[in-house]
Amino acid sequence: MDILRLLDQLDELAVETPRSFMNVLFWGLDREEIRLHIQKIRASLPQEVKVAANTARDSDRIIESAKEDANLTKETARKEADRIVQEAKAERDRIISEAKIEQERLVAESEILKLSKAQSDEVRASAERDALQMKRGAEKYAFDVLNQLEGVVGKVMTTIERGKGEMTSETRDAVAPTPARARDKVRV
């Protein structure tokens, strides 16, 4: 049976042929007649059209299944990406926390080092001041001792000079009588 002829008959039944009901004309459809024509059209379709229709239905089903698989894969990938991002954020936070702790430790060490250096510089400066004061004190003490020694030596020198002078004058007197001594000897 020819498909085009069947389609024309279906058109005539559905559109062109008037119906009557209680002597009233109207256009309408007889369901059973249309169903019969549709079954005839289906039966007269070539095998290729049936295969193509089945393929189209299968392809629609495959496409729908692929869409579902794609959505599932997309959702799984999104969840995995979210998990990876969360892990990366947690790792980032951990690394930042460790870096802050290390930074604080290094700053503390740096502060301790600066404080130690400052204290060391202060101790060295204090030691240098003390050493300078001790040196000046020692020099002053030595100067005072030398001054005292000079005074004592001066006195000793004066005493020595006097003693030498007296010994020289007595020796001269003993060697050469002075007129006063000669007078003293004469009176005796």
Buried (B, 14 or more C-beta within 10 A) or exposed (E): EEBEEBEEBBEEBBEEBEEEEEEEEEEEEEEEBBEEBEEBBEEEBEEEEEEEEEEEEEEEEEEEEEEEEEEEEEEEEEEEEEEEEEEEEEEEEEEEEEEEEEEEEEEEEEEEEEEEEEEEEEEEEEEEEEEEEEEEEEEEEEEEEEEEEEEEEEEEEEEEEEEEEEEEEEEEEEEEEEEEEEEEEEEE
